[in-house]
């Protein structure tokens, strides 16, 4: 429905009944944020984003811990798992966020 009558309405081209801004914000679902498809087409929610962040931080922490443990192994232990000191050094030089 239009709030415009008379002269205001005459200013619109035929078929248009309201003034609309040239650009508007994307439509949102007020309960779940922006309507975007996440993994498997499920909507992205604050809870799923938080769960993903917690999981990522846990993976990073575990990766850093494993690399510290690898650096602490002696030559015999490295030989037992089939690595050389150079292989262990190369793995330990990686930042925690790199697999």
PyMOL commands that set and color helices and strands:
alter all, ss='L'
color gray80, all
select helices_A, chain A and resi 7-10+39-41+46-72+75-80+85-92
alter helices_A, ss='H'
color red, helices_A
select strands_A, chain A and resi 28-29+33-34
alter strands_A, ss='S'
color yellow, strands_A
deselect
rebuild
show_as cartoon
